[in-house]
Amino acid sequence: MDVAKLLRSRLCSQVNVHGRESLGSDPLSEKAREHSLARLALQVDENDPAARHLLASARAGLDFLRSESGILTPAMRVGIEAIILTDGSRPALLVSNDSIDFQDPLIGGWFSRLAKNKPLLRETLGKIARIAQQQPNGTSKTLGTGFMVGTGLLATNRHVLQEMAVLDCAGIWRFKDDLIIDFGGEHDRSNPPAALARPVAVERLGPEPILQLCEPRRLDFALIQIQALPNNCLPTPLQVCDADDAQALKPGTPLVTIGFPAKPSFGMENAKALFKLFKGVFDVKRLSPGLLGDALGQVPGDSHPPRCFSHDASTLGGNSGSCVIGLDDTWQIIGLHFGGRSGEYNLAHDIRAVMESGA
């Protein structure tokens, strides 16, 4: 894929980003670039050498996209991704008490779409869970995300299930000890506490093991029976997109993913930058808006018939198993996020193909 083209598209496809009207329609103009760099500077400590390097890389990356000359370095890519995360283009918004902070400056031009139906937003956020394993030191490790699609049924990725359980010689999935399914998992939640559950059995799943992430031809899907812990009550299911709603998967369709971005490995090129931009807050529920990219039939390596599409919402490891929801009046699930390449694209299965697969 043409990485520069993808990054330029993400910058240029902003949805009425806050303040953009007075800056002109070109996000690569001198005035718009300085505005974006200033917003990024507000999110980092300019006295930190790593932050200064990030800002310099962001400026160099924007200059590259403007001139289309030279080489796009990994550092420039990280800098451009930092701009995208902080200028209102593709934020990763913290969730608290089944809502988001509508005063968060990072929300940018997504405010009107997200604020249009606050009761439905709140209802949706409460049906998405962090799948984690409790650790001996009292902490917990994020394995992925899941969401309610039926009574007592949680959808996630098969590669997340493979972290949760072991397939025995009799073909039975045996869940590991100390797994917890938390429908809160928020950074700052007050009462009432969110529902907690545990996995009970595997209802169905994609037929092939997931040996490496981002294999579009393989169905990276698992449906897990869950049971509420004592004195807890499971959320009701989310609404799945109607089978005949072809408009839901058109390129350019606004959408959100909701999941639990995990702390990146510090072996990653952009780990330190991401750590600063997320202010060290990982493994908590976040809402990330974006746009649908490649429609069904356009994703290289997809199965036949096709069941994958791409999107450009900001995600990290831990978002695996996130639902993808169309930003219309219904907030229906349109996809199951299963992977991607940081700063370039994300992939999701069409939820209709998943639910009708009979896997």
Residue pairs with C-beta under 8 A, 6 or more apart in sequence:
1 344
1 345
3 72
3 77
3 343
3 344
4 64
4 65
4 68
4 72
6 312
6 344
6 345
7 61
7 65
7 77
7 80
7 81
7 84
7 343
7 344
8 28
8 65
9 312
10 84
10 89
10 90
10 312
11 27
11 28
11 65
11 80
11 83
11 84
11 89
12 26
12 27
12 28
13 89
13 252
13 291
13 312
14 20
14 27
14 87
14 88
14 89
14 108
14 109
15 109
15 110
15 113
15 254
15 289
15 291
16 109
16 112
17 27
17 87
17 88
17 89
17 108
17 109
18 88
18 105
18 107
18 108
18 109
18 111
19 35
20 27
20 32
20 109
23 29
23 31
23 32
23 35
24 31
24 32
26 32
27 33
27 36
28 62
28 65
28 66
33 59
33 62
33 66
35 87
36 58
36 62
36 83
36 86
36 87
37 55
37 58
37 59
37 62
37 83
39 86
39 87
39 88
39 105
40 54
40 55
40 58
40 82
40 83
40 86
40 87
41 55
42 86
43 86
43 276
43 277
44 51
44 54
44 55
44 276
44 277
45 51
45 276
46 52
46 55
48 276
50 272
50 273
50 276
51 276
53 75
54 78
54 79
54 82
54 273
54 276
55 79
56 79
57 73
57 75
57 76
57 78
57 79
58 76
58 79
58 80
58 82
58 83
59 79
60 73
60 75
60 76
60 79
61 72
61 75
61 76
61 77
61 79
61 80
61 83
62 79
62 80
62 83
64 70
64 71
64 72
64 76
65 80
74 269
75 269
77 270
77 343
78 269
78 270
78 273
78 343
79 273
80 343
81 270
81 273
81 342
81 343
82 273
82 277
83 89
84 90
84 314
85 91
85 92
85 106
85 277
85 314
86 106
86 277
87 108
88 105
88 106
88 107
88 108
88 109
88 110
89 108
90 288
90 289
90 290
90 312
90 313
90 314
91 104
91 106
91 107
91 108
91 110
91 288
91 289
91 314
92 261
92 278
92 286
92 287
92 288
92 314
92 315
93 100
93 101
93 104
93 106
93 107
93 286
93 287
93 288
93 289
94 100
94 101
94 104
94 186
94 187
94 188
94 281
94 284
94 285
94 286
95 125
95 186
95 187
95 258
95 284
95 285
95 286
95 287
96 186
96 187
96 188
96 189
97 186
97 189
97 190
98 122
98 123
98 125
98 126
98 194
99 118
99 121
99 122
99 125
100 107
100 114
100 121
100 287
101 107
102 111
102 114
102 115
107 114
110 289
113 254
113 289
113 327
114 121
114 256
114 287
114 289
114 327
116 329
117 329
117 331
120 331
121 331
124 238
124 258
124 325
124 331
125 258
125 285
125 287
126 183
126 194
126 235
127 147
127 148
127 183
127 235
127 236
127 237
127 238
128 145
128 146
128 147
128 148
128 183
128 258
128 259
128 285
128 322
128 323
129 145
129 146
129 147
129 148
129 154
129 181
129 182
129 183
129 185
129 197
130 142
130 145
130 181
130 182
130 184
130 185
130 260
130 283
130 284
130 285
131 142
131 143
131 144
131 145
131 146
131 156
131 160
131 164
131 179
131 180
131 181
131 321
132 140
132 141
132 142
132 143
132 179
132 180
132 181
132 182
132 185
132 283
133 140
133 141
133 143
133 164
133 176
133 178
133 179
133 180
134 140
134 178
134 179
134 180
135 141
135 178
140 180
140 283
142 260
142 262
142 282
142 283
142 318
143 160
143 163
143 164
143 179
144 156
144 157
144 159
144 160
144 163
144 259
144 260
144 318
144 319
144 320
144 321
145 156
145 160
145 258
145 259
145 260
145 318
145 319
145 320
145 321
145 322
145 323
145 337
146 154
146 155
146 156
146 160
146 181
146 224
146 321
147 154
147 155
147 156
147 238
147 258
147 321
147 322
147 323
147 333
148 154
148 155
148 234
148 235
148 236
148 237
148 238
149 155
149 223
149 237
149 238
149 240
149 333
149 355
150 223
150 237
151 234
151 236
151 237
152 225
152 226
152 227
152 234
153 203
153 223
153 224
153 225
153 226
153 237
154 181
154 197
154 199
154 223
154 224
154 225
154 226
155 221
155 222
155 223
155 224
155 321
155 323
155 336
155 354
156 221
156 222
156 224
156 320
156 321
157 210
157 220
157 221
157 222
157 320
157 321
157 336
157 338
158 205
158 206
158 209
158 210
158 219
158 220
158 221
158 222
159 210
159 213
159 220
159 320
159 338
160 222
160 320
160 321
161 173
161 202
161 205
161 222
161 224
162 209
162 210
164 175
164 176
164 179
164 199
164 224
165 173
165 174
165 175
165 176
165 199
165 202
166 173
166 174
166 176
167 173
167 174
168 174
173 201
173 202
175 198
175 199
179 198
179 199
180 196
180 197
180 198
181 196
181 197
181 198
181 199
181 226
182 194
182 196
183 194
183 195
183 196
183 197
183 235
184 193
184 194
184 195
184 285
185 194
185 260
185 283
185 284
185 285
186 194
186 284
186 285
187 281
187 284
187 285
195 228
195 232
195 233
195 234
195 235
196 228
196 229
196 232
197 226
197 227
197 228
197 229
197 232
197 234
198 226
198 227
198 229
199 224
199 225
199 226
200 224
200 225
200 226
200 227
201 224
201 225
202 222
202 223
202 224
202 225
203 223
203 224
203 225
204 222
204 223
204 358
204 359
205 221
205 222
205 223
205 359
206 218
206 219
206 220
206 221
206 222
206 357
206 359
207 219
207 359
208 218
208 219
210 218
210 220
213 320
213 338
213 339
214 338
214 339
214 340
214 341
214 347
215 301
216 299
216 300
216 301
216 302
216 303
216 308
216 347
217 301
217 302
217 303
218 303
219 303
219 307
219 349
219 354
219 357
219 359
220 336
220 338
220 339
220 349
221 336
221 338
221 349
221 354
221 357
221 359
226 234
228 234
238 323
238 325
238 332
238 333
239 330
239 331
239 332
239 333
240 332
240 333
240 351
240 352
240 355
241 248
241 326
241 332
241 333
241 334
241 351
241 352
242 332
243 352
243 356
245 332
247 253
248 326
248 328
248 332
248 334
249 292
249 295
249 296
249 309
249 334
249 350
250 292
250 295
251 291
251 292
251 293
251 294
251 295
252 291
252 292
253 291
253 292
253 326
253 327
253 334
254 289
254 290
254 291
254 326
254 327
255 289
255 290
255 291
255 292
255 311
255 313
255 324
255 325
255 326
255 327
255 334
255 335
256 287
256 288
256 289
256 290
256 313
256 324
256 325
256 327
257 287
257 288
257 290
257 311
257 313
257 315
257 319
257 322
257 323
257 324
257 325
257 337
257 346
258 285
258 286
258 287
258 288
258 322
258 323
258 325
259 285
259 286
259 288
259 315
259 318
259 319
259 320
259 321
259 322
259 337
260 283
260 284
260 285
260 286
260 318
260 319
261 278
261 282
261 283
261 286
261 315
261 316
261 317
261 318
261 319
262 282
262 283
262 316
262 317
262 318
263 275
263 282
263 283
264 270
264 271
264 274
264 275
264 282
264 316
264 317
265 271
266 272
268 274
268 342
270 342
270 343
274 316
282 316
282 318
283 318
288 313
288 314
288 315
288 319
289 313
289 327
290 311
290 312
290 313
290 314
290 346
291 311
291 312
292 309
292 310
292 311
293 309
293 310
293 311
293 312
293 345
294 309
294 310
294 345
295 309
296 302
296 306
296 307
296 308
296 309
296 350
297 306
298 309
298 310
299 306
299 308
299 309
299 310
299 347
302 308
305 353
307 349
307 350
307 353
307 354
307 357
308 347
308 348
308 349
308 350
309 335
309 347
309 348
309 350
310 340
310 345
310 346
310 347
310 348
311 324
311 335
311 337
311 345
311 346
311 348
312 345
312 346
313 324
313 346
315 322
315 337
315 340
315 346
316 342
319 337
320 337
320 338
320 339
321 336
321 337
321 338
322 336
322 337
323 333
323 335
323 336
323 337
323 351
324 333
324 334
324 335
324 336
324 337
324 348
324 351
325 331
325 332
325 333
325 334
326 332
326 334
333 351
334 350
334 351
335 348
335 349
335 350
335 351
336 348
336 349
336 351
336 354
337 346
337 347
337 348
338 347
338 348
338 349
339 346
339 347
340 346
340 347
